[in-house]
Amino acid sequence: MTQPKAEVEHGDNGATKGDSAYARHGLDIIAIVLLIAVIASSWCYAQGMWHRADWQMPLTYKGPYAVRDRSDILVYSAFIRAARDGHFAPFTAKFIPELGAPYDGNWNDWPYLEYVPLYLIGVLARGVGIFAALNIVLLVCNCLAGLTFYLVARCRKIDITWSFTAALAFGLAPFIFMHSPDHPMVALCWHVPLLVLVLTWLTGEDGIAVGSKRFWAAMSVAFIAGLLNPYYFSTFCQLVLLTAGAMFLRTRNRKHVWIAGCLVGATIAAFVLINLSPWLWQIRLGQNHGAVVRQFQWLEIYALKALDLFIPPSNHQWTVFRELSQWRAGVALLHDEGSYLGIIGVVALVMLIAAAIRGAVHRGSGIVPVGAWWVLWIFLYFSTGGLNAIAGAFGFTYLRAGCRLSVFILAIALLFAAEWLSLRQLPRAKAIALAAVCCLIILLDQVPVPPSPEEKAEIAKQVSSDEKFVRDLENVLPPGAMVFQSPVMDFPEAPLRTESSYDQLRPYLFTRQLRWSFGSMKGRPREQWQHEVEKLSLPESMAAIKSRGFSALYVSRVGYPDGARELEENLRALGYNREIENSDRDLFCILLQ
């Protein structure tokens, strides 16, 4: 590892140091307002969010899904519902009274979750509703990512033109769009540029002075990272330790190691703090190894793959790019979750690689950019068959989707490219013209095709069908009545035939006074009774369900090969004729009393 050049004032497209601080801040404010306006309007275009009613509908629901399986939106909507009701707060036990009937749904066995942001979204939902809160946060994901990148670039003394352009590329990253709305905690990557900034601070000869403003800023960033997505903070900790180790070997200054220990310690402290409640629960009742299973093959299937950084999504604006995406989907043996960097991101990565090659081959021409080493490590660790797979072979399988680290690569590459262009100090007119072309490419390349009116109408129809179905049930069942859900499914991450893992959470999103059998975490003896009931003959299982106090049987047709027609006929033969069905005809409920 080599020491980067000291930060210098690059100027703002020709601005001199004599320019007043007021003028510079004024330009920054204008740039930030314009940046947020462009990102927000682009997001609204891409998601078709132009009317108030649009915000009350989810971006997707039960499917079919045009891009990939997005059924995780149902579980995240359930998280928001539970947080809204005060049942999913940080630092407390998490029992959901509407789920896991006849008990309360146990959500205390997650190995880790981003409890703080999920709870805050739930608080927002108290005022605007579940789906509107999720939509607002998804918009914030893009806007905050762009804003944070801009501020980091300006902190690095990169001029406004290239700070704005790179921030726009990051704020409209295809990665964020691809993970909206089903992986909102993955799309919440606004802090990744801050993590890269802290890493650059570590590369100075003297590192970060203990007790300085920069030290406490770095500690704050590290702590916040520990509260958010584990992919990002685990990569940050790895790069902190590697960078500090390299700087120690170069300078023999132990302060680098000490600072790295402080940063990693702050991240771990936040991670432990936010997960302390579920961990204490598992200590008290024993670890639940079956709650969330991470099989080794998923580390390979969802690993980082270099080719996918260049493959656009299937909802790209351009036909030729959509065809390229379809080709990749047809020949790929493994999966991807949206690693595409965008044209500008790809160019930035190529610039970083070219600078690294030049620095390595021609010693006199420069040094290998430190960002290139970081990108190399990410590939070594998270690519197919990499170090993450080796760790998985020894049992550590939690970081299964290495492709999610493409956003880290994007931030590193864009920051390098923006700084490189800023150092060139191009004439004002030329810089503005080139940046304008880049911004145009970003908008045309990275903003996906919006959903068609037919797609939006279908989502609204699905939501309306489920909401009316639950209301019809609540009109005939007493408050607190329990509904047994069939087919029996484990929770979480346990799809059954053609039914997605979280399909049976749909009624929970709308219920006000009913309780549902699905939704308590698998792996403990208490939840096994449903599988025992399922093994009985139909008359015996109905008697067992009623003996436990259930008032209705909910049936999801997609969970049965024949659409549950045989089950429906057998129930009628047993005298269960009071039936309520939703308008989509994929759910029906038999009244037992």
Backbone hydrogen bonds, N-H to C=O, Kabsch-Sander energy under -0.5 kcal/mol:
donor,donor_aa,acceptor,acceptor_aa,energy
10,H,8,V,-0.7
10,H,157,K,-1.3
13,N,11,G,-0.7
19,D,16,T,-1.7
24,R,20,S,-1.9
25,H,21,A,-2.7
26,G,22,Y,-2.3
27,L,23,A,-2.2
28,D,24,R,-2.3
29,I,25,H,-2.5
30,I,26,G,-2.1
31,A,27,L,-2.7
32,I,28,D,-2.8
33,V,29,I,-2.6
34,L,30,I,-2.5
35,L,31,A,-2.7
36,I,32,I,-2.7
37,A,33,V,-2.3
38,V,34,L,-2.6
39,I,35,L,-2.5
40,A,36,I,-2.9
41,S,37,A,-2.4
42,S,38,V,-2.2
43,W,39,I,-2.5
44,C,40,A,-2.5
45,Y,41,S,-2.1
46,A,42,S,-2.7
47,Q,43,W,-2.2
48,G,44,C,-0.8
48,G,45,Y,-0.6
49,M,44,C,-2.4
50,W,48,G,-1.0
54,D,51,H,-0.7
55,W,51,H,-1.0
55,W,52,R,-0.6
56,Q,52,R,-0.7
56,Q,53,A,-0.8
57,M,54,D,-1.3
73,I,70,R,-1.8
74,L,71,S,-1.9
75,V,71,S,-0.6
76,Y,72,D,-2.2
77,S,73,I,-2.1
78,A,74,L,-1.8
79,F,75,V,-2.4
80,I,76,Y,-2.2
81,R,77,S,-2.4
82,A,78,A,-2.8
83,A,79,F,-2.7
84,R,80,I,-2.7
85,D,81,R,-1.7
86,G,83,A,-1.2
87,H,82,A,-2.8
88,F,82,A,-0.6
92,T,89,A,-1.1
95,F,93,A,-0.7
96,I,105,G,-2.7
99,L,96,I,-1.6
100,G,518,F,-1.5
101,A,516,W,-2.5
103,Y,100,G,-1.9
105,G,96,I,-2.7
105,G,99,L,-1.2
107,W,94,K,-2.6
107,W,105,G,-0.7
115,Y,113,L,-1.8
118,L,114,E,-1.7
119,Y,115,Y,-2.5
120,L,116,V,-2.2
121,I,117,P,-2.1
122,G,118,L,-1.9
123,V,119,Y,-2.2
124,L,120,L,-2.1
125,A,121,I,-2.1
126,R,122,G,-0.9
126,R,123,V,-0.8
127,G,124,L,-1.6
128,V,124,L,-1.6
129,G,125,A,-2.0
133,A,129,G,-2.2
134,L,130,I,-2.1
135,N,131,F,-2.5
136,I,132,A,-2.5
137,V,133,A,-2.2
138,L,134,L,-2.2
139,L,135,N,-2.0
140,V,136,I,-2.3
141,C,137,V,-2.3
142,N,138,L,-1.4
143,C,139,L,-2.4
144,L,140,V,-3.4
145,A,141,C,-1.6
146,G,142,N,-2.1
147,L,143,C,-2.6
148,T,144,L,-2.7
149,F,145,A,-2.0
150,Y,146,G,-2.2
151,L,147,L,-2.4
152,V,148,T,-2.5
153,A,149,F,-2.7
154,R,150,Y,-2.5
155,C,151,L,-2.2
156,R,152,V,-1.6
157,K,154,R,-1.8
158,I,153,A,-2.4
163,S,159,D,-2.3
164,F,160,I,-2.8
165,T,161,T,-1.9
166,A,162,W,-2.3
167,A,163,S,-2.2
168,L,164,F,-2.3
169,A,165,T,-1.9
170,F,166,A,-2.0
171,G,167,A,-3.0
172,L,168,L,-1.8
173,A,170,F,-1.5
176,I,173,A,-0.9
177,F,173,A,-1.6
178,M,174,P,-2.7
179,H,175,F,-1.4
180,S,177,F,-1.3
183,H,179,H,-2.0
186,V,183,H,-1.2
187,A,183,H,-2.3
188,L,184,P,-1.1
189,C,187,A,-2.4
192,V,189,C,-1.7
195,L,191,H,-2.0
196,V,192,V,-2.1
197,L,193,P,-2.2
198,V,194,L,-2.3
199,L,195,L,-1.9
200,T,196,V,-2.1
201,W,197,L,-1.8
202,L,198,V,-1.4
203,T,199,L,-0.6
203,T,200,T,-1.0
204,G,201,W,-1.2
207,G,204,G,-0.8
209,A,207,G,-0.5
212,S,209,A,-1.9
216,W,212,S,-2.1
217,A,213,K,-2.3
218,A,214,R,-2.6
219,M,215,F,-2.4
220,S,216,W,-2.1
221,V,217,A,-2.3
222,A,218,A,-2.5
223,F,219,M,-2.3
224,I,220,S,-2.7
225,A,221,V,-2.4
226,G,222,A,-1.4
227,L,223,F,-0.7
227,L,224,I,-1.3
228,L,224,I,-0.6
228,L,225,A,-1.3
233,F,229,N,-1.9
234,S,230,P,-2.2
235,T,231,Y,-1.6
236,F,232,Y,-2.3
237,C,233,F,-2.4
238,Q,234,S,-2.0
239,L,235,T,-2.6
240,V,236,F,-2.5
241,L,237,C,-2.3
242,L,238,Q,-2.4
243,T,239,L,-2.7
244,A,240,V,-2.7
245,G,241,L,-2.3
246,A,242,L,-2.4
247,M,243,T,-2.6
248,F,244,A,-2.2
249,L,245,G,-2.1
250,R,246,A,-1.7
251,T,247,M,-2.9
252,R,248,F,-3.0
254,R,252,R,-0.7
256,H,253,N,-1.4
258,W,254,R,-2.2
259,I,255,K,-2.8
260,A,256,H,-2.2
261,G,257,V,-2.4
262,C,258,W,-2.0
263,L,259,I,-2.5
264,V,260,A,-2.8
265,G,261,G,-2.3
266,A,262,C,-2.3
267,T,263,L,-2.1
268,I,264,V,-2.7
269,A,265,G,-2.6
270,A,266,A,-1.9
271,F,267,T,-2.3
272,V,268,I,-2.9
273,L,269,A,-2.5
274,I,270,A,-2.3
275,N,271,F,-1.3
276,L,272,V,-0.7
276,L,273,L,-0.8
279,W,275,N,-2.0
280,L,276,L,-2.6
281,W,277,S,-2.0
282,Q,278,P,-2.1
283,I,279,W,-2.1
284,R,280,L,-2.2
285,L,281,W,-2.3
286,G,282,Q,-1.8
289,H,287,Q,-1.0
291,A,288,N,-1.1
294,R,292,V,-0.5
295,Q,293,V,-0.6
298,W,295,Q,-1.4
299,L,295,Q,-0.5
299,L,296,F,-1.7
300,E,296,F,-0.8
301,I,297,Q,-2.5
302,Y,298,W,-2.3
303,A,300,E,-1.0
304,L,382,F,-2.7
308,D,305,K,-0.7
309,L,305,K,-0.6
309,L,306,A,-1.3
310,F,307,L,-1.9
311,I,308,D,-0.7
316,H,313,P,-1.2
322,R,318,W,-2.0
323,E,319,T,-2.4
324,L,320,V,-1.7
325,S,321,F,-2.2
326,Q,322,R,-2.4
327,W,323,E,-2.2
328,R,324,L,-2.3
329,A,325,S,-2.4
330,G,326,Q,-1.8
331,V,327,W,-1.5
332,A,328,R,-2.0
335,H,301,I,-1.5
341,L,309,L,-2.3
345,G,341,L,-0.5
346,V,342,G,-2.8
347,V,343,I,-2.4
348,A,344,I,-2.4
349,L,345,G,-2.3
350,V,346,V,-2.6
351,M,347,V,-2.4
352,L,348,A,-2.1
353,I,349,L,-2.6
354,A,350,V,-2.9
355,A,351,M,-2.3
356,A,352,L,-2.0
357,I,353,I,-2.7
358,R,354,A,-2.6
359,G,355,A,-2.5
360,A,356,A,-2.0
361,V,357,I,-2.7
362,H,358,R,-2.6
363,R,361,V,-0.8
365,S,362,H,-1.8
366,G,363,R,-0.8
372,A,369,P,-1.1
373,W,369,P,-0.9
374,W,370,V,-1.8
375,V,371,G,-2.5
376,L,372,A,-2.3
377,W,373,W,-2.4
378,I,374,W,-2.3
379,F,375,V,-2.2
380,L,376,L,-2.7
381,Y,377,W,-2.5
382,F,378,I,-2.8
383,S,379,F,-1.8
384,T,304,L,-1.2
386,G,383,S,-2.5
387,L,380,L,-2.3
388,N,381,Y,-3.2
390,I,386,G,-1.7
391,A,387,L,-2.7
392,G,388,N,-2.2
393,A,389,A,-1.9
394,F,390,I,-0.8
394,F,391,A,-0.8
395,G,392,G,-1.8
396,F,391,A,-2.1
397,T,395,G,-1.2
400,R,398,Y,-1.6
402,G,400,R,-0.9
403,C,302,Y,-2.3
404,R,401,A,-1.8
405,L,402,G,-2.0
406,S,403,C,-1.6
407,V,404,R,-1.0
408,F,405,L,-0.6
409,I,405,L,-1.7
410,L,406,S,-2.4
411,A,407,V,-2.0
412,I,408,F,-2.2
413,A,409,I,-2.6
414,L,410,L,-2.7
415,L,411,A,-2.1
416,F,412,I,-2.0
417,A,413,A,-2.6
418,A,414,L,-2.6
419,E,415,L,-2.0
420,W,416,F,-2.6
421,L,417,A,-2.5
422,S,418,A,-2.1
423,L,419,E,-2.2
424,R,420,W,-0.9
425,Q,421,L,-0.6
425,Q,422,S,-1.1
431,A,427,P,-2.9
432,I,428,R,-2.7
433,A,429,A,-2.3
434,L,430,K,-2.5
435,A,431,A,-2.6
436,A,432,I,-2.5
437,V,433,A,-2.0
438,C,434,L,-2.2
439,C,435,A,-2.7
440,L,436,A,-2.2
441,I,437,V,-2.4
442,I,438,C,-2.4
443,L,439,C,-2.3
444,L,440,L,-2.3
445,D,441,I,-2.6
446,Q,442,I,-2.8
447,V,442,I,-0.5
447,V,443,L,-0.8
449,V,315,N,-3.0
456,K,452,S,-2.3
457,A,453,P,-2.4
458,E,454,E,-2.0
459,I,455,E,-2.0
460,A,456,K,-2.4
461,K,457,A,-2.2
462,Q,458,E,-2.4
463,V,459,I,-2.5
464,S,460,A,-2.6
465,S,461,K,-2.4
466,D,462,Q,-2.2
467,E,463,V,-2.6
468,K,464,S,-2.4
469,F,465,S,-2.0
470,V,466,D,-2.3
471,R,467,E,-2.1
472,D,468,K,-2.8
473,L,469,F,-1.9
474,E,470,V,-2.5
475,N,471,R,-1.5
476,V,472,D,-0.7
476,V,473,L,-1.2
477,L,473,L,-2.0
480,G,513,Q,-3.9
481,A,478,P,-2.0
482,M,549,G,-0.6
483,V,515,R,-2.5
484,F,552,A,-2.7
486,S,554,Y,-2.8
491,F,520,S,-0.5
496,L,499,E,-2.2
498,T,558,V,-0.5
499,E,496,L,-3.3
503,D,500,S,-1.2
505,L,502,Y,-1.9
506,R,503,D,-1.5
509,L,505,L,-1.1
509,L,506,R,-0.8
510,F,507,P,-1.4
511,T,507,P,-1.6
515,R,481,A,-2.5
516,W,98,E,-3.0
517,S,483,V,-1.8
521,M,106,N,-2.1
522,K,491,F,-3.1
527,E,524,R,-1.3
528,Q,525,P,-1.7
529,W,526,R,-0.6
530,Q,527,E,-0.7
531,H,528,Q,-0.7
532,E,528,Q,-1.6
533,V,529,W,-2.3
534,E,530,Q,-1.9
535,K,531,H,-1.0
536,L,533,V,-1.4
541,S,537,S,-3.2
542,M,538,L,-2.4
543,A,539,P,-2.0
544,A,540,E,-2.4
545,I,541,S,-2.5
546,K,542,M,-2.4
547,S,543,A,-2.1
548,R,544,A,-1.0
548,R,545,I,-0.7
549,G,546,K,-1.7
550,F,545,I,-1.7
551,S,482,M,-2.9
552,A,482,M,-1.1
553,L,590,I,-2.7
554,Y,484,F,-3.5
554,Y,552,A,-0.5
555,V,588,F,-3.1
556,S,486,S,-2.3
557,R,555,V,-0.7
557,R,586,D,-2.4
558,V,586,D,-0.6
559,G,556,S,-1.5
560,Y,557,R,-1.9
563,G,560,Y,-1.8
565,R,562,D,-0.9
568,E,564,A,-2.2
569,E,565,R,-2.3
570,N,566,E,-2.4
571,L,567,L,-2.3
572,R,568,E,-1.8
573,A,569,E,-2.0
574,L,570,N,-1.3
575,G,572,R,-1.4
576,Y,571,L,-2.5
577,N,575,G,-1.3
579,E,577,N,-1.0
580,I,589,C,-2.5
582,N,587,L,-2.1
585,R,582,N,-1.4
588,F,555,V,-1.9
589,C,580,I,-3.0
590,I,553,L,-2.9
591,L,578,R,-2.7
591,L,589,C,-0.5
592,L,551,S,-2.6
593,Q,551,S,-0.8
